[in-house]
């Protein structure tokens, strides 16, 4: 079998499972398990469809790293529900989902699905590091557009984009990104910086939307080239756009580091080979305790195959 790696943006998937599966899915004690079972079903489907030999459940050890906030205080600020001095900000997570996250970790461990995180970094950064130099085709499963910057046809890295659902995901390669946004994947981070992204608290350059951002990148190559052109009186930039770029200089000085996915974390040498059920006794206990039923059966069967 040809090696293939599947990298899961785990939180993206369990949030989608939580909101997509009925909340009537509960254990005997009333604990909701819709996110648990939904995530298990997603993984079963993805593994069956793509037959990876390697898999990582990439984890947000820090969903809003302080170093990114120091650069851009608005970064994900709208998602913060509690700020504890000297501690990690608390993300807004529905209580019925929050109670399921420890169960999800237990399930992934029992079924032999490696969890990989990194201190002071998001799952995106773990994905970026694992995808870079993987030496095999890589499929990144996410609903996060930021990861389009990792698409690389030559290295066989693509994104399985789940915005419309896991069952209706889109296979994102270079042609897809160009067709959708008019920029290359390696330009996407600069594109997002210019355009902004309200879901991450990125204000963008006021008055510069997708079309203008794409036009500027097509003409000048990257953000550095665009900013140099804005400072050059002889360059072909409309006066209004030139003014907007200059006024946004403080933002443009810091945003690229916030938007860029880290690709060189020290993750050690995690063993990401899929080996099937890791702890049959633990899996059986979890299945009984939380009423995981057919979701457990299906995941066991797929991984055994």
Residue pairs with C-beta under 8 A, 6 or more apart in sequence:
1 51
1 53
2 53
2 136
2 137
3 53
3 54
3 135
3 136
3 137
4 50
4 51
4 52
4 53
4 54
4 136
4 137
4 138
4 139
5 52
5 53
5 54
5 55
5 56
5 130
5 131
5 134
5 136
5 137
5 138
5 139
5 272
6 46
6 47
6 50
6 52
6 54
6 55
6 56
6 138
6 139
6 141
7 55
7 56
7 58
7 127
7 130
7 131
7 138
7 139
7 140
7 141
8 43
8 46
8 55
8 56
8 57
8 58
8 141
9 58
9 123
9 124
9 127
9 140
9 141
9 142
9 143
9 144
9 147
10 39
10 57
10 58
10 59
10 60
10 104
10 108
10 115
10 123
11 59
11 60
11 63
11 123
12 123
12 141
12 142
12 143
12 144
12 162
13 39
13 42
13 43
13 141
13 162
13 166
14 35
14 36
14 38
14 39
14 97
14 100
14 101
14 104
15 35
15 97
16 38
16 42
16 143
16 162
16 165
16 166
17 34
17 35
17 36
17 37
17 38
17 39
17 41
17 42
18 34
18 35
18 38
18 94
18 96
18 97
18 100
20 38
20 165
21 34
21 35
21 37
21 38
22 34
23 32
23 34
23 96
24 34
25 32
25 33
25 34
25 37
26 32
26 33
26 34
26 291
27 33
27 289
27 290
27 291
28 291
31 99
31 100
31 103
31 290
32 96
32 97
32 99
32 100
33 100
33 103
33 290
33 291
33 292
34 96
34 100
35 97
35 100
35 104
36 100
36 103
36 104
36 107
36 290
36 292
36 295
37 292
37 293
37 295
39 104
39 107
40 107
40 111
40 292
40 295
40 296
40 298
40 299
41 295
41 298
41 299
42 166
43 113
43 299
43 302
44 295
44 298
44 299
44 301
44 302
45 166
45 167
46 52
46 141
46 160
46 166
47 55
47 274
47 302
47 303
48 302
48 305
50 139
50 160
52 139
52 274
53 136
53 273
53 274
54 136
54 272
54 273
54 274
55 113
55 114
55 272
55 274
56 114
56 115
56 116
56 126
56 130
56 270
56 272
57 108
57 113
57 114
57 115
57 116
58 116
58 117
58 123
58 124
58 126
58 127
58 130
59 115
59 116
59 117
59 123
59 126
60 117
60 122
60 123
61 117
61 118
61 119
61 120
61 121
61 122
62 88
62 119
62 120
62 121
62 122
63 76
63 91
63 122
64 75
64 76
64 79
64 80
64 88
64 89
64 91
64 122
65 120
65 121
65 122
66 120
67 120
68 75
68 257
68 258
69 75
69 76
69 77
69 89
71 254
71 255
71 257
71 258
72 201
72 202
72 251
72 254
72 255
72 258
74 201
74 202
74 203
75 200
75 201
75 202
75 258
76 91
76 200
76 201
77 201
78 201
79 91
79 92
79 201
80 89
80 90
80 91
80 92
81 90
81 91
81 92
82 89
82 90
83 89
83 90
84 90
93 101
103 286
103 290
105 115
106 282
106 286
107 283
107 286
107 292
108 114
108 115
109 115
109 278
109 279
109 282
110 277
110 278
110 279
110 282
110 283
110 286
111 277
111 278
111 283
111 299
111 300
111 303
112 274
112 275
112 276
112 277
112 278
112 279
112 303
113 274
114 270
114 271
114 272
116 126
116 130
116 267
116 270
116 272
117 123
117 126
118 125
118 126
118 129
118 265
118 266
118 267
121 262
121 265
124 144
124 146
124 147
124 261
124 262
125 261
125 262
125 263
125 265
126 265
126 267
127 140
127 142
127 147
127 150
127 261
128 147
128 150
128 261
128 262
128 263
129 262
129 263
129 264
129 265
129 267
130 138
130 267
130 272
131 138
131 140
131 150
131 157
131 263
132 150
132 263
132 264
134 155
134 157
136 156
137 156
137 157
138 155
138 156
138 157
138 158
139 158
139 159
139 160
140 147
140 150
140 157
140 158
140 159
140 160
141 159
141 160
141 162
141 166
141 169
142 159
142 160
142 161
142 162
143 161
143 162
143 163
145 161
145 188
145 192
145 197
146 189
146 192
146 197
146 200
146 259
146 261
147 159
147 261
148 159
148 172
148 177
148 185
148 188
149 185
149 186
149 188
149 189
149 192
149 260
149 261
150 157
150 159
150 185
150 261
151 157
151 158
151 159
151 172
151 173
151 174
151 176
151 177
151 185
151 188
152 174
152 185
153 173
153 174
158 171
158 172
158 173
159 171
159 172
160 169
160 170
160 171
160 172
161 169
161 170
161 171
161 172
162 169
163 170
164 170
170 176
174 184
174 185
177 183
177 184
177 185
177 188
178 184
181 188
181 191
181 210
181 214
182 211
182 214
182 215
182 218
183 190
183 191
183 213
183 214
183 217
183 218
187 217
187 221
187 222
189 256
189 259
189 260
189 261
190 213
190 217
190 222
190 223
190 226
190 256
191 210
191 213
191 214
191 217
192 202
192 259
193 202
193 204
193 223
193 252
193 255
193 256
193 259
194 204
194 205
194 208
194 212
194 213
194 216
194 217
194 223
194 226
195 204
195 208
195 209
195 210
195 213
196 202
196 203
196 204
196 205
197 204
202 255
202 258
202 259
203 251
205 244
205 245
205 248
205 251
205 252
206 244
206 247
206 248
207 240
207 241
207 244
208 216
208 241
208 244
208 245
212 241
216 226
216 237
216 241
217 223
217 226
219 229
219 236
220 226
220 228
220 229
223 252
223 256
226 245
227 245
227 249
227 252
229 235
229 236
229 237
230 237
230 241
230 242
230 245
230 246
231 246
237 245
245 252
274 303
276 303
276 304
277 283
277 300
277 303
277 304
283 296
283 300
286 292
286 296
287 293
287 296
